[in-house]
Amino acid sequence: MMARMSWSEIAGFVAGALSVWLYARQNVWAWPTGIANSAFWLVLFWDTGLYLDASLQVVYIVLGAAGWYWWLRGGRRVGRAELPVSRTRPVEAGILAAVGVAATGVLWWLMVRVDDAAPLPDAATTVISLIAQYMLTRKLLGSWYLWIAVDVAYVALYTYKELYLTAALQPLFIVMCVIGLRGWRASLRAAEAPLTAEPVAVHP
């Protein structure tokens, strides 16, 4: 079991770093790589008895398949073009915040019931991660802010759970999230800029 766990953690480390790098570059191959990352971590977390974290990977795999499709065919132009980067609308942000608070409360209560070692951190990071992943599938710029916040929390959480390699991956994720945020912000600004410049008068 130890060898299997070791290999799943190493494979998850590599696939996770690669997927975040591809997300930052808006490369659609981030999704199959991310699905592989979730599959490796599902094995890792299941073997170490972290069943909530393992179950979360199943949701990530489903969201990964949806994100793969949306990034390729989620645009609003004719023919369902590639999905562009966009901002979270106020109404959508409010709904996601309300869902996040409610889901964290429910999951916190459940984790207390099953004697989870860190019920509130487990509940909060799980819910925020799911919301961030959903936002990533829709190419919403704000997803990077959530990922940075949750990766900071995961450094402490995974260290506490003695998953040191996985914990060590989080600072790398944070750096890559900052790079992704900057790149996506530049892409959004370019898309929001006037499509045509003001005509220049030509004098004979």
N, C-alpha and C positions, 0 to 999 in steps of 0.2 A: 504493500500500500504506500509506503514511504517513497519508493521510486516512482510510482504512478503519480503521486501528489507532486513530487518534485518536477517531473516532466510537464505536468499540466500547468504548474505555476510558471515555469520558464517559457512554455509555449504561449501562455496567456500574456506574459510580459512582452514578448516580441510582437505578437499580433495586436495587442492593445496599443503599443507605441506606434506601430505602423498605421493603424486605423486612424488615430488622432491626427497624425501627420497628413494623411490623405483627406480627412475631413477639413482640415485647415486650408488645404489647397482646392477644396470643392471638387475633389476627384470622386466619381461615383463608385470606384473600386473600394472606397472606404467601407461601404456597406457589407460586401461579402467578407472583407477582412475583419470587420467588427463582429459579424456573426460567428466567425471562427474564434475570435477572442472570447465571446460569450460562452461558446461551447466548451472551451478549455477551462474557463473559470467555473462553469457549472460543475465539471468533474472535481475541480479543486475544492470548491466550497462544500460539495456533497460529502467528499471524503473526509473533510475536517469537521463535519457536523454543523456547518453554517447553513441550515436549510432555507432560511429566509433569503440569504444572499444567493443561494443556488436557484431558488424559485424566481428571483429577480432576473437571472440570466435567461430564463425561458421567455420572459416578457421582452427582454432586449432582442432576442432572436426574432420574435414576431414583429417588433417595431423595426428591426433591421430590414426585414423583407418589405415592409411598407415603405420605409425610407428609400430603399433601392428603387422602388417603382416611382415614388413621388419625385425624387430628384431627376429621374429620366423623363417622366411624362406628366409632371404636376403643374407645368406652366399653364397660363391662361390663354396663350396665343393659339392661333389655329394649328391643329395637329398635335396639341398637348406637348409643347416644347419643354426643354429643360427648365427646372424650377429656379427662379432667381432668388437672391437674398432679399429679405424684407424685414420690416420692423413689426413687433407685436402690437396689434391694435389694442387700445385701452380696454375695450369690452372683453377681448380675449384674455388680456393680462389679468383683469379682475376675476374672470371665471377660473383661470388656472390658479390664482392665489387662493381663492375660496376652496377649490378642490384640494389644494395642497394642505391647507390648514385642517380641513375636515378629515382627510385621509391620514394625516400624521397623527391626529388625535385618536382615531379608531385603531390604527396600527400600533400606537404606543400602548393603548389599553390591552390589545391582544398580546403584545410582547411581555407585558407585566404578568399576564395570566400564565404564560408558558415559562416564566422565570428566565427570560432573556437576560444576559449579563449586562447589556447596556441598552435598555428598551427605548429611551428617547432618542439617543444618537442613531440607533439602528433604524427606527421609524422615520426620523427626519431625513437621513441621508438616502434611504430607500425611496421615499416619496419625491424628494427633490431631484434625484437621479432620473426617475421615470418622467417627470415633467420636462427636465432638460433634454432627455432623449427624444421625447415627442416634439419639442420645439426644434431639435436638430433635424428631424425628419421633414419638417416644414421649412427648413432653412431660415429660421427666425434668428436674427442677430443676438437677441437676449439669451439664447441658449448658452453662449460662451460664459456669460457672467455667472449663471447657475453652476456650470461645470467647474469653474474656478473655485467657487465657494464650497462645493461638495468635495472636491479633491483635497482642499485644505483639511476638511474634517476627516477624510479617509486616511490621511497620514497618521493621525492619532488613533483612529479606530482599528486599522489593520495592524499597527504596531502593537496595540493592546491585545489583539488576537494572535500575535506572533506570526503573522504572515509578512515577514520582513521584506521579501523581494517585491511583493505586491505593494507594500507601503512605500518602498523606495521608488516605485514607478510613478507615484502620485506627483512629486515635484516636477518630474519630466512632463507629465500631463499638464501641469499648471503652466509651465513655460510654453508648451505647444498650444494650449488654449489661448494664451495671450497673443501668440503669433496668429492663430486662427481668427481671433477677435479683430485684430488690426487688418488682416487681409480681407475679411468679410465686410468690415466697415468701409474700406477703400472701394470694394466692389459695389456696395450699396450707394456710396456717394457718386460713383461714376454713372450708375443707372439713374440716379435722381437728377443728375445734371441735365441742362437743356439739351435736347437731341440735336438741335441745329443752332449754330452760332448766329448772332445778329448779322444780317447781310452787310457786306462792306461795299460802300459806294465806289463805283468804278468811273473815273473821269476819262473822257476821250483825250 
